[in-house]
Amino acid sequence: MSYLKKRAVVAFIGAMTIGLSTQSPADAEQIPVCQKVNYPIGLNIRSAPNSSSRRVGRVAYGVNVSLAGTPQRSGMGSPTVTPTTAKDSQGSTWVKIKTPVRGWVLFATGGDRDSLVSCQQR
C-alpha cells in the first residue's frame, strides 16, 4: 500500500540537522482520517518523526487514531485526508496523528500486517 509520494526537505532541530522526506499534499491520495492500530504490541507516539524523540504517549492494538494532514472533500461518506508524513534518517516512514495524542507514529507496511488500517476495515 504505497499511497504516499514524497519530496525531500531538511528540518533543523536545535543544532542538529535531520534530513526528512515529507509528503507533497498535491501528489498524495486521500485516505480515511480514522485509522486503527494494527500492531499487537501497539504503537508509541513520538514528539518528532524519529525513534529517538521523546515519547508522548502510546496507543494499543485496535485503538482508533485520527490522522493529521490536509482535509479532502470526499463523496465516500467518511472524512478523508492527505496525511502528513516524514521519513527519518533510517528510511522509516512516520505519520502525524492528532488524536488520541498529537504526535508521530511509525507507519510500516508489508510483512504480515500494516501498522495502521482504515477503521472501516475488519
CNS distance restraints for C-alpha pairs under 8 A (distance, minus, plus):
assign (resid   1 and name CA) (resid 109 and name CA) 6.91 0.50 0.50
assign (resid   3 and name CA) (resid  28 and name CA) 6.46 0.50 0.50
assign (resid   3 and name CA) (resid  29 and name CA) 5.92 0.50 0.50
assign (resid   4 and name CA) (resid  23 and name CA) 6.45 0.50 0.50
assign (resid   4 and name CA) (resid  27 and name CA) 7.83 0.50 0.50
assign (resid   4 and name CA) (resid  28 and name CA) 5.30 0.50 0.50
assign (resid   4 and name CA) (resid  29 and name CA) 6.92 0.50 0.50
assign (resid   5 and name CA) (resid  23 and name CA) 5.80 0.50 0.50
assign (resid   5 and name CA) (resid  24 and name CA) 6.62 0.50 0.50
assign (resid   5 and name CA) (resid  27 and name CA) 6.17 0.50 0.50
assign (resid   5 and name CA) (resid  28 and name CA) 5.72 0.50 0.50
assign (resid   6 and name CA) (resid  21 and name CA) 5.91 0.50 0.50
assign (resid   6 and name CA) (resid  22 and name CA) 5.42 0.50 0.50
assign (resid   6 and name CA) (resid  23 and name CA) 4.27 0.50 0.50
assign (resid   6 and name CA) (resid  24 and name CA) 5.80 0.50 0.50
assign (resid   7 and name CA) (resid  21 and name CA) 5.44 0.50 0.50
assign (resid   7 and name CA) (resid  22 and name CA) 5.63 0.50 0.50
assign (resid   7 and name CA) (resid  23 and name CA) 6.04 0.50 0.50
assign (resid   7 and name CA) (resid  24 and name CA) 6.28 0.50 0.50
assign (resid   8 and name CA) (resid  19 and name CA) 7.63 0.50 0.50
assign (resid   8 and name CA) (resid  20 and name CA) 6.21 0.50 0.50
assign (resid   8 and name CA) (resid  21 and name CA) 4.31 0.50 0.50
assign (resid   8 and name CA) (resid  22 and name CA) 6.29 0.50 0.50
assign (resid   9 and name CA) (resid  19 and name CA) 6.46 0.50 0.50
assign (resid   9 and name CA) (resid  20 and name CA) 5.57 0.50 0.50
assign (resid   9 and name CA) (resid  21 and name CA) 5.74 0.50 0.50
assign (resid   9 and name CA) (resid  22 and name CA) 6.79 0.50 0.50
assign (resid  10 and name CA) (resid  17 and name CA) 7.05 0.50 0.50
assign (resid  10 and name CA) (resid  18 and name CA) 6.16 0.50 0.50
assign (resid  10 and name CA) (resid  19 and name CA) 4.67 0.50 0.50
assign (resid  10 and name CA) (resid  20 and name CA) 5.64 0.50 0.50
assign (resid  10 and name CA) (resid  21 and name CA) 7.87 0.50 0.50
assign (resid  11 and name CA) (resid  17 and name CA) 6.07 0.50 0.50
assign (resid  11 and name CA) (resid  18 and name CA) 5.49 0.50 0.50
assign (resid  11 and name CA) (resid  19 and name CA) 6.23 0.50 0.50
assign (resid  11 and name CA) (resid  20 and name CA) 6.63 0.50 0.50
assign (resid  12 and name CA) (resid  16 and name CA) 6.16 0.50 0.50
assign (resid  12 and name CA) (resid  17 and name CA) 4.79 0.50 0.50
assign (resid  12 and name CA) (resid  18 and name CA) 6.41 0.50 0.50
assign (resid  13 and name CA) (resid  17 and name CA) 6.14 0.50 0.50
assign (resid  13 and name CA) (resid  18 and name CA) 7.36 0.50 0.50
assign (resid  18 and name CA) (resid  88 and name CA) 7.61 0.50 0.50
assign (resid  18 and name CA) (resid  89 and name CA) 7.00 0.50 0.50
assign (resid  19 and name CA) (resid  88 and name CA) 6.99 0.50 0.50
assign (resid  19 and name CA) (resid  89 and name CA) 6.34 0.50 0.50
assign (resid  20 and name CA) (resid  86 and name CA) 5.85 0.50 0.50
assign (resid  20 and name CA) (resid  87 and name CA) 5.17 0.50 0.50
assign (resid  20 and name CA) (resid  88 and name CA) 5.63 0.50 0.50
assign (resid  20 and name CA) (resid  89 and name CA) 7.02 0.50 0.50
assign (resid  21 and name CA) (resid  85 and name CA) 7.95 0.50 0.50
assign (resid  21 and name CA) (resid  86 and name CA) 5.24 0.50 0.50
assign (resid  21 and name CA) (resid  87 and name CA) 5.01 0.50 0.50
assign (resid  21 and name CA) (resid  88 and name CA) 7.52 0.50 0.50
assign (resid  22 and name CA) (resid  84 and name CA) 7.27 0.50 0.50
assign (resid  22 and name CA) (resid  85 and name CA) 5.44 0.50 0.50
assign (resid  22 and name CA) (resid  86 and name CA) 4.43 0.50 0.50
assign (resid  22 and name CA) (resid  87 and name CA) 6.70 0.50 0.50
assign (resid  23 and name CA) (resid  27 and name CA) 7.84 0.50 0.50
assign (resid  23 and name CA) (resid  28 and name CA) 7.11 0.50 0.50
assign (resid  23 and name CA) (resid  83 and name CA) 7.78 0.50 0.50
assign (resid  23 and name CA) (resid  84 and name CA) 6.34 0.50 0.50
assign (resid  23 and name CA) (resid  85 and name CA) 5.55 0.50 0.50
assign (resid  23 and name CA) (resid  86 and name CA) 6.75 0.50 0.50
assign (resid  24 and name CA) (resid  28 and name CA) 6.44 0.50 0.50
assign (resid  25 and name CA) (resid  70 and name CA) 7.02 0.50 0.50
assign (resid  25 and name CA) (resid  82 and name CA) 5.90 0.50 0.50
assign (resid  25 and name CA) (resid  83 and name CA) 7.65 0.50 0.50
assign (resid  25 and name CA) (resid  84 and name CA) 7.90 0.50 0.50
assign (resid  28 and name CA) (resid  82 and name CA) 6.16 0.50 0.50
assign (resid  29 and name CA) (resid  82 and name CA) 6.24 0.50 0.50
assign (resid  30 and name CA) (resid  72 and name CA) 6.72 0.50 0.50
assign (resid  30 and name CA) (resid  80 and name CA) 5.70 0.50 0.50
assign (resid  30 and name CA) (resid  81 and name CA) 5.14 0.50 0.50
assign (resid  30 and name CA) (resid  82 and name CA) 4.84 0.50 0.50
assign (resid  30 and name CA) (resid  83 and name CA) 7.64 0.50 0.50
assign (resid  31 and name CA) (resid  80 and name CA) 5.08 0.50 0.50
assign (resid  31 and name CA) (resid  81 and name CA) 5.56 0.50 0.50
assign (resid  31 and name CA) (resid  82 and name CA) 6.56 0.50 0.50
assign (resid  31 and name CA) (resid  83 and name CA) 7.66 0.50 0.50
assign (resid  32 and name CA) (resid  78 and name CA) 6.63 0.50 0.50
assign (resid  32 and name CA) (resid  79 and name CA) 5.88 0.50 0.50
assign (resid  32 and name CA) (resid  80 and name CA) 4.21 0.50 0.50
assign (resid  32 and name CA) (resid  81 and name CA) 6.21 0.50 0.50
assign (resid  32 and name CA) (resid 118 and name CA) 6.37 0.50 0.50
assign (resid  33 and name CA) (resid  66 and name CA) 5.35 0.50 0.50
assign (resid  33 and name CA) (resid  67 and name CA) 5.14 0.50 0.50
assign (resid  33 and name CA) (resid  68 and name CA) 7.68 0.50 0.50
assign (resid  33 and name CA) (resid  78 and name CA) 7.89 0.50 0.50
assign (resid  33 and name CA) (resid  79 and name CA) 5.82 0.50 0.50
assign (resid  33 and name CA) (resid  80 and name CA) 5.00 0.50 0.50
assign (resid  33 and name CA) (resid  81 and name CA) 5.58 0.50 0.50
assign (resid  34 and name CA) (resid  64 and name CA) 6.46 0.50 0.50
assign (resid  34 and name CA) (resid  65 and name CA) 5.89 0.50 0.50
assign (resid  34 and name CA) (resid  66 and name CA) 4.89 0.50 0.50
assign (resid  34 and name CA) (resid  67 and name CA) 6.65 0.50 0.50
assign (resid  34 and name CA) (resid  79 and name CA) 7.90 0.50 0.50
assign (resid  34 and name CA) (resid 118 and name CA) 6.24 0.50 0.50
assign (resid  34 and name CA) (resid 119 and name CA) 5.57 0.50 0.50
assign (resid  35 and name CA) (resid  64 and name CA) 5.58 0.50 0.50
assign (resid  35 and name CA) (resid  65 and name CA) 5.35 0.50 0.50
assign (resid  35 and name CA) (resid  66 and name CA) 6.25 0.50 0.50
assign (resid  35 and name CA) (resid  67 and name CA) 7.19 0.50 0.50
assign (resid  35 and name CA) (resid 116 and name CA) 5.93 0.50 0.50
assign (resid  35 and name CA) (resid 117 and name CA) 5.36 0.50 0.50
assign (resid  35 and name CA) (resid 118 and name CA) 4.48 0.50 0.50
assign (resid  35 and name CA) (resid 119 and name CA) 4.90 0.50 0.50
assign (resid  36 and name CA) (resid  61 and name CA) 7.79 0.50 0.50
assign (resid  36 and name CA) (resid  62 and name CA) 5.63 0.50 0.50
assign (resid  36 and name CA) (resid  63 and name CA) 5.56 0.50 0.50
assign (resid  36 and name CA) (resid  64 and name CA) 4.35 0.50 0.50
assign (resid  36 and name CA) (resid  65 and name CA) 6.06 0.50 0.50
assign (resid  36 and name CA) (resid 116 and name CA) 5.45 0.50 0.50
assign (resid  36 and name CA) (resid 117 and name CA) 5.27 0.50 0.50
assign (resid  36 and name CA) (resid 118 and name CA) 5.94 0.50 0.50
assign (resid  36 and name CA) (resid 119 and name CA) 5.13 0.50 0.50
assign (resid  37 and name CA) (resid  42 and name CA) 6.50 0.50 0.50
assign (resid  37 and name CA) (resid  43 and name CA) 7.25 0.50 0.50
assign (resid  37 and name CA) (resid  59 and name CA) 7.28 0.50 0.50
assign (resid  37 and name CA) (resid  60 and name CA) 6.84 0.50 0.50
assign (resid  37 and name CA) (resid  61 and name CA) 5.12 0.50 0.50
assign (resid  37 and name CA) (resid  62 and name CA) 5.10 0.50 0.50
assign (resid  37 and name CA) (resid  63 and name CA) 5.60 0.50 0.50
assign (resid  37 and name CA) (resid  64 and name CA) 6.43 0.50 0.50
assign (resid  37 and name CA) (resid  65 and name CA) 7.43 0.50 0.50
assign (resid  37 and name CA) (resid 115 and name CA) 6.01 0.50 0.50
assign (resid  37 and name CA) (resid 116 and name CA) 4.84 0.50 0.50
assign (resid  37 and name CA) (resid 117 and name CA) 6.72 0.50 0.50
assign (resid  38 and name CA) (resid  42 and name CA) 7.36 0.50 0.50
assign (resid  38 and name CA) (resid  61 and name CA) 5.73 0.50 0.50
assign (resid  38 and name CA) (resid  62 and name CA) 6.17 0.50 0.50
assign (resid  38 and name CA) (resid 113 and name CA) 7.12 0.50 0.50
assign (resid  38 and name CA) (resid 114 and name CA) 6.42 0.50 0.50
assign (resid  38 and name CA) (resid 115 and name CA) 4.95 0.50 0.50
assign (resid  38 and name CA) (resid 116 and name CA) 5.24 0.50 0.50
assign (resid  38 and name CA) (resid 117 and name CA) 6.39 0.50 0.50
assign (resid  39 and name CA) (resid  43 and name CA) 7.11 0.50 0.50
assign (resid  39 and name CA) (resid  61 and name CA) 5.64 0.50 0.50
assign (resid  39 and name CA) (resid 113 and name CA) 7.50 0.50 0.50
assign (resid  39 and name CA) (resid 114 and name CA) 7.51 0.50 0.50
assign (resid  39 and name CA) (resid 115 and name CA) 5.39 0.50 0.50
assign (resid  39 and name CA) (resid 116 and name CA) 7.68 0.50 0.50
assign (resid  40 and name CA) (resid  60 and name CA) 7.62 0.50 0.50
assign (resid  40 and name CA) (resid  61 and name CA) 5.19 0.50 0.50
assign (resid  41 and name CA) (resid  60 and name CA) 6.73 0.50 0.50
assign (resid  41 and name CA) (resid  61 and name CA) 6.34 0.50 0.50
assign (resid  42 and name CA) (resid  58 and name CA) 7.16 0.50 0.50
assign (resid  42 and name CA) (resid  59 and name CA) 5.52 0.50 0.50
assign (resid  42 and name CA) (resid  60 and name CA) 4.15 0.50 0.50
assign (resid  42 and name CA) (resid  61 and name CA) 4.69 0.50 0.50
assign (resid  43 and name CA) (resid  58 and name CA) 5.76 0.50 0.50
assign (resid  43 and name CA) (resid  59 and name CA) 5.36 0.50 0.50
assign (resid  43 and name CA) (resid  60 and name CA) 6.54 0.50 0.50
assign (resid  43 and name CA) (resid  61 and name CA) 7.80 0.50 0.50
assign (resid  43 and name CA) (resid 105 and name CA) 6.52 0.50 0.50
assign (resid  43 and name CA) (resid 106 and name CA) 7.21 0.50 0.50
assign (resid  44 and name CA) (resid  55 and name CA) 6.60 0.50 0.50
assign (resid  44 and name CA) (resid  56 and name CA) 7.85 0.50 0.50
assign (resid  44 and name CA) (resid  57 and name CA) 6.11 0.50 0.50
assign (resid  44 and name CA) (resid  58 and name CA) 4.43 0.50 0.50
assign (resid  44 and name CA) (resid  59 and name CA) 6.48 0.50 0.50
assign (resid  44 and name CA) (resid 105 and name CA) 6.25 0.50 0.50
assign (resid  44 and name CA) (resid 106 and name CA) 7.78 0.50 0.50
assign (resid  45 and name CA) (resid  55 and name CA) 5.76 0.50 0.50
assign (resid  45 and name CA) (resid  56 and name CA) 5.62 0.50 0.50
assign (resid  45 and name CA) (resid  57 and name CA) 4.91 0.50 0.50
assign (resid  45 and name CA) (resid  58 and name CA) 5.30 0.50 0.50
assign (resid  45 and name CA) (resid  59 and name CA) 7.30 0.50 0.50
assign (resid  45 and name CA) (resid 101 and name CA) 7.51 0.50 0.50
assign (resid  45 and name CA) (resid 102 and name CA) 7.88 0.50 0.50
assign (resid  45 and name CA) (resid 103 and name CA) 5.63 0.50 0.50
assign (resid  45 and name CA) (resid 104 and name CA) 5.35 0.50 0.50
assign (resid  45 and name CA) (resid 105 and name CA) 5.10 0.50 0.50
assign (resid  46 and name CA) (resid  50 and name CA) 7.30 0.50 0.50
assign (resid  46 and name CA) (resid  51 and name CA) 7.26 0.50 0.50
assign (resid  46 and name CA) (resid  53 and name CA) 6.00 0.50 0.50
assign (resid  46 and name CA) (resid  54 and name CA) 5.67 0.50 0.50
assign (resid  46 and name CA) (resid  55 and name CA) 4.47 0.50 0.50
assign (resid  46 and name CA) (resid  56 and name CA) 5.49 0.50 0.50
assign (resid  46 and name CA) (resid  57 and name CA) 7.11 0.50 0.50
assign (resid  46 and name CA) (resid 103 and name CA) 5.40 0.50 0.50
assign (resid  46 and name CA) (resid 104 and name CA) 5.00 0.50 0.50
assign (resid  46 and name CA) (resid 105 and name CA) 6.40 0.50 0.50
assign (resid  47 and name CA) (resid  53 and name CA) 5.96 0.50 0.50
assign (resid  47 and name CA) (resid  54 and name CA) 5.52 0.50 0.50
assign (resid  47 and name CA) (resid  55 and name CA) 6.29 0.50 0.50
assign (resid  47 and name CA) (resid  56 and name CA) 6.12 0.50 0.50
assign (resid  47 and name CA) (resid 102 and name CA) 7.98 0.50 0.50
assign (resid  47 and name CA) (resid 103 and name CA) 5.14 0.50 0.50
assign (resid  47 and name CA) (resid 104 and name CA) 6.30 0.50 0.50
assign (resid  48 and name CA) (resid  53 and name CA) 5.69 0.50 0.50
assign (resid  48 and name CA) (resid  54 and name CA) 7.51 0.50 0.50
assign (resid  48 and name CA) (resid 103 and name CA) 6.81 0.50 0.50
assign (resid  48 and name CA) (resid 104 and name CA) 6.09 0.50 0.50
assign (resid  49 and name CA) (resid  53 and name CA) 7.41 0.50 0.50
assign (resid  49 and name CA) (resid  86 and name CA) 6.42 0.50 0.50
assign (resid  49 and name CA) (resid  87 and name CA) 7.23 0.50 0.50
assign (resid  49 and name CA) (resid  88 and name CA) 6.45 0.50 0.50
assign (resid  49 and name CA) (resid  94 and name CA) 5.60 0.50 0.50
assign (resid  49 and name CA) (resid  95 and name CA) 7.66 0.50 0.50
assign (resid  49 and name CA) (resid 104 and name CA) 5.60 0.50 0.50
assign (resid  49 and name CA) (resid 105 and name CA) 7.39 0.50 0.50
assign (resid  49 and name CA) (resid 106 and name CA) 7.88 0.50 0.50
assign (resid  50 and name CA) (resid  88 and name CA) 5.71 0.50 0.50
assign (resid  50 and name CA) (resid  94 and name CA) 7.57 0.50 0.50
assign (resid  56 and name CA) (resid 101 and name CA) 7.57 0.50 0.50
assign (resid  56 and name CA) (resid 103 and name CA) 7.21 0.50 0.50
assign (resid  57 and name CA) (resid 101 and name CA) 6.69 0.50 0.50
assign (resid  59 and name CA) (resid  63 and name CA) 6.38 0.50 0.50
assign (resid  59 and name CA) (resid 100 and name CA) 7.97 0.50 0.50
assign (resid  64 and name CA) (resid 100 and name CA) 7.98 0.50 0.50
assign (resid  64 and name CA) (resid 119 and name CA) 6.78 0.50 0.50
assign (resid  65 and name CA) (resid  97 and name CA) 6.70 0.50 0.50
assign (resid  65 and name CA) (resid  98 and name CA) 7.43 0.50 0.50
assign (resid  65 and name CA) (resid  99 and name CA) 5.38 0.50 0.50
assign (resid  65 and name CA) (resid 100 and name CA) 6.07 0.50 0.50
assign (resid  66 and name CA) (resid  97 and name CA) 5.61 0.50 0.50
assign (resid  66 and name CA) (resid  98 and name CA) 5.60 0.50 0.50
assign (resid  66 and name CA) (resid  99 and name CA) 5.16 0.50 0.50
assign (resid  66 and name CA) (resid 100 and name CA) 7.43 0.50 0.50
assign (resid  67 and name CA) (resid  81 and name CA) 7.37 0.50 0.50
assign (resid  67 and name CA) (resid  83 and name CA) 6.23 0.50 0.50
assign (resid  67 and name CA) (resid  84 and name CA) 7.82 0.50 0.50
assign (resid  67 and name CA) (resid  95 and name CA) 7.48 0.50 0.50
assign (resid  67 and name CA) (resid  96 and name CA) 6.14 0.50 0.50
assign (resid  67 and name CA) (resid  97 and name CA) 4.31 0.50 0.50
assign (resid  67 and name CA) (resid  98 and name CA) 5.93 0.50 0.50
assign (resid  67 and name CA) (resid  99 and name CA) 7.54 0.50 0.50
assign (resid  68 and name CA) (resid  81 and name CA) 7.53 0.50 0.50
assign (resid  68 and name CA) (resid  83 and name CA) 5.80 0.50 0.50
assign (resid  68 and name CA) (resid  84 and name CA) 5.99 0.50 0.50
assign (resid  68 and name CA) (resid  95 and name CA) 7.98 0.50 0.50
assign (resid  68 and name CA) (resid  96 and name CA) 5.41 0.50 0.50
assign (resid  68 and name CA) (resid  97 and name CA) 4.85 0.50 0.50
assign (resid  68 and name CA) (resid  98 and name CA) 5.44 0.50 0.50
assign (resid  69 and name CA) (resid  81 and name CA) 5.89 0.50 0.50
assign (resid  69 and name CA) (resid  82 and name CA) 5.43 0.50 0.50
assign (resid  69 and name CA) (resid  83 and name CA) 4.33 0.50 0.50
assign (resid  69 and name CA) (resid  84 and name CA) 4.75 0.50 0.50
assign (resid  69 and name CA) (resid  96 and name CA) 7.58 0.50 0.50
assign (resid  70 and name CA) (resid  81 and name CA) 5.39 0.50 0.50
assign (resid  70 and name CA) (resid  82 and name CA) 5.04 0.50 0.50
assign (resid  70 and name CA) (resid  83 and name CA) 6.54 0.50 0.50
assign (resid  70 and name CA) (resid  84 and name CA) 7.65 0.50 0.50
assign (resid  71 and name CA) (resid  79 and name CA) 7.62 0.50 0.50
assign (resid  71 and name CA) (resid  80 and name CA) 6.12 0.50 0.50
assign (resid  71 and name CA) (resid  81 and name CA) 4.34 0.50 0.50
assign (resid  71 and name CA) (resid  82 and name CA) 6.38 0.50 0.50
assign (resid  72 and name CA) (resid  79 and name CA) 7.40 0.50 0.50
assign (resid  72 and name CA) (resid  80 and name CA) 5.46 0.50 0.50
assign (resid  72 and name CA) (resid  81 and name CA) 5.16 0.50 0.50
assign (resid  72 and name CA) (resid  82 and name CA) 6.84 0.50 0.50
assign (resid  73 and name CA) (resid  79 and name CA) 7.49 0.50 0.50
assign (resid  73 and name CA) (resid  80 and name CA) 6.99 0.50 0.50
assign (resid  74 and name CA) (resid  78 and name CA) 7.50 0.50 0.50
assign (resid  74 and name CA) (resid  79 and name CA) 6.75 0.50 0.50
assign (resid  74 and name CA) (resid  80 and name CA) 6.51 0.50 0.50
assign (resid  83 and name CA) (resid  95 and name CA) 6.94 0.50 0.50
assign (resid  83 and name CA) (resid  96 and name CA) 7.22 0.50 0.50
assign (resid  84 and name CA) (resid  95 and name CA) 5.91 0.50 0.50
assign (resid  84 and name CA) (resid  96 and name CA) 5.56 0.50 0.50
assign (resid  85 and name CA) (resid  93 and name CA) 6.91 0.50 0.50
assign (resid  85 and name CA) (resid  94 and name CA) 5.49 0.50 0.50
assign (resid  85 and name CA) (resid  95 and name CA) 4.40 0.50 0.50
assign (resid  85 and name CA) (resid  96 and name CA) 6.14 0.50 0.50
assign (resid  86 and name CA) (resid  93 and name CA) 5.77 0.50 0.50
assign (resid  86 and name CA) (resid  94 and name CA) 5.24 0.50 0.50
assign (resid  86 and name CA) (resid  95 and name CA) 6.58 0.50 0.50
assign (resid  87 and name CA) (resid  91 and name CA) 5.52 0.50 0.50
assign (resid  87 and name CA) (resid  92 and name CA) 5.37 0.50 0.50
assign (resid  87 and name CA) (resid  93 and name CA) 4.52 0.50 0.50
assign (resid  87 and name CA) (resid  94 and name CA) 6.10 0.50 0.50
assign (resid  88 and name CA) (resid  92 and name CA) 5.55 0.50 0.50
assign (resid  88 and name CA) (resid  93 and name CA) 6.73 0.50 0.50
assign (resid  88 and name CA) (resid  94 and name CA) 7.68 0.50 0.50
assign (resid  92 and name CA) (resid 106 and name CA) 7.33 0.50 0.50
assign (resid  92 and name CA) (resid 107 and name CA) 7.64 0.50 0.50
assign (resid  92 and name CA) (resid 108 and name CA) 7.66 0.50 0.50
assign (resid  93 and name CA) (resid 106 and name CA) 6.16 0.50 0.50
assign (resid  93 and name CA) (resid 107 and name CA) 5.40 0.50 0.50
assign (resid  93 and name CA) (resid 108 and name CA) 6.80 0.50 0.50
assign (resid  94 and name CA) (resid 104 and name CA) 6.12 0.50 0.50
assign (resid  94 and name CA) (resid 105 and name CA) 5.51 0.50 0.50
assign (resid  94 and name CA) (resid 106 and name CA) 4.52 0.50 0.50
assign (resid  94 and name CA) (resid 107 and name CA) 5.13 0.50 0.50
assign (resid  95 and name CA) (resid 104 and name CA) 5.52 0.50 0.50
assign (resid  95 and name CA) (resid 105 and name CA) 5.57 0.50 0.50
assign (resid  95 and name CA) (resid 106 and name CA) 6.46 0.50 0.50
assign (resid  95 and name CA) (resid 107 and name CA) 6.10 0.50 0.50
assign (resid  96 and name CA) (resid 102 and name CA) 7.54 0.50 0.50
assign (resid  96 and name CA) (resid 103 and name CA) 5.74 0.50 0.50
assign (resid  96 and name CA) (resid 104 and name CA) 4.41 0.50 0.50
assign (resid  96 and name CA) (resid 105 and name CA) 6.50 0.50 0.50
assign (resid  97 and name CA) (resid 101 and name CA) 7.29 0.50 0.50
assign (resid  97 and name CA) (resid 102 and name CA) 5.58 0.50 0.50
assign (resid  97 and name CA) (resid 103 and name CA) 5.58 0.50 0.50
assign (resid  97 and name CA) (resid 104 and name CA) 5.93 0.50 0.50
assign (resid  97 and name CA) (resid 105 and name CA) 7.24 0.50 0.50
assign (resid  98 and name CA) (resid 102 and name CA) 4.29 0.50 0.50
assign (resid  98 and name CA) (resid 103 and name CA) 6.69 0.50 0.50
assign (resid 106 and name CA) (resid 115 and name CA) 7.39 0.50 0.50
assign (resid 107 and name CA) (resid 114 and name CA) 7.51 0.50 0.50
assign (resid 107 and name CA) (resid 115 and name CA) 5.66 0.50 0.50
assign (resid 107 and name CA) (resid 116 and name CA) 6.82 0.50 0.50
assign (resid 108 and name CA) (resid 114 and name CA) 5.61 0.50 0.50
assign (resid 108 and name CA) (resid 115 and name CA) 5.29 0.50 0.50
assign (resid 108 and name CA) (resid 116 and name CA) 7.81 0.50 0.50
assign (resid 109 and name CA) (resid 113 and name CA) 6.49 0.50 0.50
assign (resid 109 and name CA) (resid 114 and name CA) 4.34 0.50 0.50
assign (resid 109 and name CA) (resid 115 and name CA) 6.57 0.50 0.50
assign (resid 110 and name CA) (resid 114 and name CA) 6.14 0.50 0.50
assign (resid 117 and name CA) (resid 121 and name CA) 6.69 0.50 0.50
